[in-house]
């Protein structure tokens, strides 16, 4: 990772959803580096350059955006979001929630914890692919994050 690369972290335990997300982002050249972790514990280690990522990552070069599912094993997405947004080193990293939950308590909780966007996963292939393209276009190509 470097300050000039476009790095995206995908935190998703559903392999099918992860593969489709990765394929759409790569297909449209929306990231130099796309990293996928399968649970919240791995996400925290990746973001904070700890655990198995202590030797391969540097917290000074965060991902441009984190795409985060809510319901995951070990540590759920809300805990990851809370940890990120309460730490001065990571609070400015944009976090896009990508989940199947349309429930208002989930939506409100995510925004209360500092989520930058909340996207409900469309159930059909075409809708899902379009949502990923739109997300990628805005958050990876258009949005200007603080340096």
KEKE-3310 file (N, C-alpha, C; in steps of 0.2 Angstrom, whole numbers, plus 5000, padded with zeros to 4 digits):
npx = (5004:5002:5002:4997:4990:4974:4966:4955:4945:4936:4924:4917:4908:4900:4903:4899:4893:4905:4913:4906:4906:4920:4923:4915:4921:4934:4932:4928:4939:4941:4950:4966:4972:4963:4957:4951:4943:4936:4929:4924:4934:4946:4945:4947:4961:4967:4964:4970:4983:4988:4989:4989:4992:5001:5015:5014:5006:5004:4998:4998:4995:4980:4965:4956:4943:4931:4922:4908:4900:4887:4882:4892:4904:4913:4917:4905:4900:4895:4903:4916:4914:4912:4924:4933:4928:4930:4943:4956:4966:4959:4946:4943:4942:4932:4917:4907:4892:4887:4874:4861:4851:4837:4832:4826:4832:4845:4850:4849:4858:4870:4873:4873:4885:4894:4894:4897:4889:4875:4870:4858:4859:4855:4843:4844:4855:4858:4854:4862:4875:4874:4873:4885:4894:4889:4892:4906:4910:4906:4912:4925:4931:4925:4924:4932:4944:4950:4967)
npy = (4994:5011:5029:5034:5024:5016:5008:4996:4989:4975:4968:4954:4940:4931:4921:4921:4934:4941:4937:4942:4956:4959:4955:4964:4977:4975:4973:4985:4993:4999:4999:4999:4989:4976:4970:4957:4951:4939:4941:4951:4951:4949:4960:4971:4968:4970:4983:4990:4986:4974:4958:4945:4953:4962:4962:4965:4976:4994:5005:5018:5019:5018:5010:5016:5016:5007:4993:4986:4972:4969:4958:4946:4933:4930:4945:4957:4968:4981:4982:4983:4995:5004:5003:5008:5021:5028:5029:5040:5038:5031:5036:5044:5036:5032:5022:5011:5003:4987:4977:4965:4969:4978:4984:4997:4999:4994:5002:5015:5013:5011:5023:5031:5027:5031:5028:5030:5028:5018:5003:4993:4976:4972:4959:4952:4947:4957:4969:4969:4969:4982:4990:4989:4994:5007:5011:5009:5019:5031:5031:5026:5033:5046:5052:5063:5060:5065:5069)
npz = (5000:4997:4998:4986:4980:4976:4987:4992:5005:5008:5018:5021:5024:5016:5003:4990:4988:4991:4980:4969:4971:4971:4958:4950:4954:4950:4937:4932:4935:4947:4958:4964:4973:4980:4994:5003:5018:5029:5041:5056:5065:5058:5050:5059:5063:5050:5047:5058:5057:5064:5073:5061:5051:5055:5051:5037:5034:5035:5046:5043:5030:5025:5019:5005:5006:5016:5014:5022:5029:5040:5048:5054:5057:5073:5076:5074:5061:5066:5078:5072:5065:5075:5082:5072:5070:5082:5084:5082:5072:5062:5060:5049:5038:5025:5027:5020:5022:5017:5016:5019:5027:5029:5040:5051:5064:5062:5051:5057:5068:5062:5055:5067:5073:5064:5050:5033:5022:5018:5011:5004:5000:4984:4978:4966:4953:4943:4949:4960:4954:4948:4959:4965:4955:4955:4968:4968:4958:4964:4978:4976:4965:4963:4976:4987:4999:5015:5017)
capx = (5000:5005:4997:4994:4986:4967:4965:4948:4945:4930:4923:4911:4908:4896:4908:4896:4893:4911:4916:4903:4908:4927:4922:4913:4926:4940:4929:4928:4946:4940:4954:4973:4972:4957:4958:4945:4943:4929:4925:4926:4941:4951:4945:4951:4968:4969:4964:4975:4989:4989:4988:4992:4993:5006:5021:5012:5003:5006:4992:4999:4992:4974:4962:4952:4936:4930:4915:4908:4894:4885:4881:4898:4906:4918:4916:4901:4901:4894:4909:4921:4913:4913:4931:4936:4926:4932:4950:4958:4970:4955:4940:4941:4941:4925:4914:4901:4889:4884:4871:4855:4846:4833:4829:4828:4837:4852:4852:4851:4864:4876:4874:4875:4891:4898:4895:4896:4884:4872:4867:4855:4861:4849:4843:4845:4862:4859:4854:4868:4881:4874:4874:4893:4897:4888:4896:4913:4911:4906:4917:4932:4933:4923:4924:4939:4945:4955:4974)
capy = (5000:5018:5035:5035:5018:5015:5002:4995:4983:4972:4964:4950:4933:4927:4921:4923:4941:4944:4936:4947:4963:4959:4955:4971:4982:4974:4974:4993:4996:5004:4999:4996:4984:4975:4966:4954:4948:4936:4942:4957:4951:4950:4967:4975:4966:4973:4991:4992:4983:4970:4951:4942:4959:4966:4963:4966:4982:5000:5009:5025:5019:5015:5009:5022:5015:5000:4990:4982:4969:4969:4951:4942:4929:4933:4951:4959:4974:4986:4983:4985:5002:5008:5004:5013:5028:5030:5029:5045:5036:5028:5039:5048:5032:5031:5016:5009:4997:4984:4972:4963:4971:4984:4986:5004:5000:4993:5008:5021:5011:5012:5030:5034:5025:5035:5025:5036:5026:5012:5001:4986:4972:4969:4951:4949:4948:4963:4974:4969:4972:4989:4993:4989:4999:5014:5012:5010:5025:5037:5031:5025:5037:5053:5055:5065:5059:5069:5066)
capz = (5000:4997:4998:4979:4977:4978:4991:4995:5010:5008:5024:5019:5025:5011:4998:4983:4988:4990:4973:4964:4973:4969:4951:4948:4956:4946:4930:4930:4937:4953:4964:4962:4977:4983:5000:5006:5024:5030:5047:5059:5068:5052:5048:5064:5062:5044:5047:5063:5056:5070:5072:5056:5046:5058:5047:5030:5033:5039:5048:5040:5023:5026:5013:5003:5008:5018:5012:5028:5031:5047:5051:5052:5063:5078:5078:5069:5058:5071:5082:5068:5063:5081:5084:5067:5071:5089:5084:5078:5066:5057:5060:5043:5033:5023:5028:5017:5024:5012:5020:5017:5032:5028:5046:5053:5069:5059:5048:5062:5072:5058:5055:5073:5074:5059:5044:5028:5018:5019:5005:5005:4994:4980:4978:4960:4950:4939:4954:4964:4950:4947:4965:4966:4950:4957:4974:4966:4955:4969:4984:4974:4959:4964:4983:4989:5007:5018:5016)
cpx = (5004:5000:4994:4990:4979:4966:4958:4948:4937:4929:4917:4912:4905:4901:4905:4895:4900:4914:4912:4905:4915:4927:4920:4918:4932:4938:4930:4934:4945:4945:4961:4974:4965:4958:4951:4946:4936:4926:4928:4933:4947:4951:4948:4958:4971:4969:4969:4982:4992:4988:4992:4994:4999:5013:5020:5009:5006:4999:4992:4996:4985:4970:4958:4945:4936:4923:4914:4901:4893:4885:4887:4900:4911:4916:4911:4903:4900:4900:4915:4920:4914:4920:4935:4934:4928:4939:4953:4962:4965:4948:4938:4941:4934:4923:4908:4898:4885:4881:4864:4849:4843:4830:4831:4833:4844:4854:4854:4857:4870:4878:4876:4882:4896:4899:4894:4891:4881:4868:4865:4857:4855:4849:4844:4852:4863:4859:4860:4874:4880:4875:4882:4896:4895:4891:4903:4914:4911:4912:4924:4935:4931:4925:4932:4940:4950:4962:4977)
cpy = (5006:5023:5036:5029:5018:5008:5001:4988:4981:4967:4960:4943:4928:4927:4923:4931:4944:4943:4941:4954:4964:4959:4961:4976:4981:4975:4981:4996:5001:5003:4996:4989:4983:4969:4963:4950:4945:4937:4948:4957:4952:4957:4972:4974:4970:4980:4993:4989:4979:4963:4949:4947:4964:4967:4965:4972:4988:5004:5016:5025:5015:5014:5015:5022:5007:4998:4985:4979:4970:4963:4947:4938:4932:4940:4954:4966:4981:4988:4985:4993:5006:5009:5008:5020:5031:5031:5035:5044:5033:5031:5042:5043:5031:5023:5015:5003:4994:4977:4970:4966:4978:4987:4993:5004:4999:4999:5014:5019:5013:5019:5034:5032:5028:5032:5031:5034:5019:5009:4994:4982:4970:4962:4948:4951:4955:4969:4974:4971:4979:4993:4994:4994:5006:5016:5014:5017:5031:5036:5030:5030:5045:5056:5057:5064:5064:5066:5066)
cpz = (5000:4997:4991:4977:4980:4981:4994:4999:5010:5014:5023:5020:5020:5005:4991:4983:4987:4983:4968:4965:4970:4961:4948:4949:4951:4938:4927:4933:4942:4959:4961:4966:4980:4988:5002:5012:5025:5036:5050:5062:5064:5050:5052:5063:5056:5045:5052:5062:5062:5068:5066:5050:5049:5054:5040:5029:5037:5040:5045:5032:5023:5019:5011:5005:5011:5017:5018:5028:5038:5051:5049:5059:5067:5080:5072:5066:5062:5075:5078:5067:5069:5083:5079:5069:5077:5089:5080:5072:5060:5056:5053:5037:5031:5024:5025:5019:5018:5015:5017:5022:5030:5034:5049:5059:5067:5055:5052:5066:5068:5057:5061:5075:5069:5052:5039:5023:5020:5013:5006:4999:4990:4979:4972:4957:4947:4944:4958:4961:4949:4953:4967:4961:4953:4964:4973:4963:4960:4974:4982:4969:4961:4971:4984:4997:5009:5018:5023)
residu = (UNK:UNK:UNK:UNK:UNK:UNK:UNK:UNK:UNK:UNK:UNK:UNK:UNK:UNK:UNK:UNK:UNK:UNK:UNK:UNK:UNK:UNK:UNK:UNK:UNK:UNK:UNK:UNK:UNK:UNK:UNK:UNK:UNK:UNK:UNK:UNK:UNK:UNK:UNK:UNK:UNK:UNK:UNK:UNK:UNK:UNK:UNK:UNK:UNK:UNK:UNK:UNK:UNK:UNK:UNK:UNK:UNK:UNK:UNK:UNK:UNK:UNK:UNK:UNK:UNK:UNK:UNK:UNK:UNK:UNK:UNK:UNK:UNK:UNK:UNK:UNK:UNK:UNK:UNK:UNK:UNK:UNK:UNK:UNK:UNK:UNK:UNK:UNK:UNK:UNK:UNK:UNK:UNK:UNK:UNK:UNK:UNK:UNK:UNK:UNK:UNK:UNK:UNK:UNK:UNK:UNK:UNK:UNK:UNK:UNK:UNK:UNK:UNK:UNK:UNK:UNK:UNK:UNK:UNK:UNK:UNK:UNK:UNK:UNK:UNK:UNK:UNK:UNK:UNK:UNK:UNK:UNK:UNK:UNK:UNK:UNK:UNK:UNK:UNK:UNK:UNK:UNK:UNK:UNK:UNK:UNK:UNK)
# end
